[in-house]
């Protein structure tokens, strides 16, 4: 079966029985269970400006940075929508719940190693460390800071967004699958980088089959990722650049996702880039 849902018309009937993932930009991803399933759509880290459908949904937030929290708040503050379930750390749940317009929303605080069932999904929680702000090396770090300082308004906006929001940690990742189904979809968020160890990744993936690993990557970490990802029992990998709009605003280097995917494929890994607005068929039901 092809990975991309829009590659061949003959795959349209297969897509009816497949799990699908839509990438919305930043780190926002929406997973949809096979048609006919009772599982509601899952929205990971809704991105700013994302218009979620007013139907029932489950929001999974990995951490408290403003680009994720503001996307969730925009949906929670909508008066005309179905109730939602929010799965996040206790800090985020306490921050979001009093700001929600919904009377029947459900907030489920989780911690590392939790396993819960919600809205037709099995969810397993793990922990990761966020991408470093500065690139390695004194020279590259200094040039990076110089570019940031040339955009004081952008820096002030970031600082204000962080100060007004909730506590950022813990950083949580999610392994999800429709209840009673097979392998996991693992959403690693913004924790795949040069400081991530193989042991940390192995603990996050767990001992059960992994159908798809979805992760954010940045240019400073591209050389380390092939060695980190090789040798794990993952059927396919989908990579996105989580802070691309922010990096463009500050004139910072951006990742060539197609090149990263090609490098991973050269190591025998089924890897593909994710572009904003793209929907991918993950596996048959």
Number of C-alpha atoms within 10 A of each C-alpha: 10 12 16 17 21 15 11 9 9 10 16 14 9 16 21 16 17 20 21 22 25 19 22 24 23 21 24 23 25 21 23 20 22 20 14 8 14 13 21 20 22 23 24 25 26 30 24 21 14 15 12 17 11 14 12 17 22 25 21 25 26 30 25 23 20 22 21 21 24 21 19 26 19 17 24 23 14 13 12 12 17 16 18 22 19 25 24 27 26 15 17 24 19 14 17 21 17 9 11 18 17 19 11 11 17 16 20 15 15 19 17 16 15 12 15 14 13 17 17 17 22 19 22 23 21 25 21 21 18 18 20 15 9 14 19 12 8 10 10 13 13 13 14 18 14 12 13 18 13 12 13 12 11 15 14 11 11 15 12 12 16 16 12 9 16 19 15 16 17 20 23 26 29 29 23 22 24 25 16 9 10 13 18 23 26 26 25 23 30 26 22 26 23 19 15 17 13 15 10 14 19 13 13 21 24 14 9 10 14 22 18 22 21 22 22 21 25 27 16 18 18 19 13 14 18 18 11 18 20 15 12 13 16 21 16 18 24 21 22 27 24 19 17 17 13 13 16 11 11 18 14 15 13 16 18 15 21 16 13 22 21 16 17 20 16 12 14 11 21 17 25 23 18 25 16 15 10 16 19 22 25 24 20 13 16
